[in-house]
Amino acid sequence: MLKTDIAQKFEELAAMWELEVNGSSFVGEKTSHSAYQQIIEMGHAAIPLILKELETRPNHWFAALRAITGENPVLPEQRGKIKQMAAAWLQWGKERGYKW
């Protein structure tokens, strides 16, 4: 896939995911959605796209990042605080040279 194809696929899946889980307070429902799972299947190519989303519109992308990277930079005291969790992942991405 070309980079633009990957970005387009991500945007379509992310829009579908956000539309269909909008208003749900259950993280498990959000992360088990088929579009979310397809984004995880995109692997490392999705990381800068997810980080860009976190920077502009923080949302529950944390499980996807953990599944793809096998890492979790979120400190225990940051859990449940979406903006702080997003900041931890954005810092993680910058430290690893990701550009978005």
Buried (B, 14 or more C-beta within 10 A) or exposed (E): EEEEEBBEBBEEBBEBBBEBBEEEEEEEEBBEBEBBBBBBEBEEBBBBBBBBBBBEEBBBBBBBBBBBBEEBBBEEEBEEEBEBBBBBBBEBBEEEEBEB
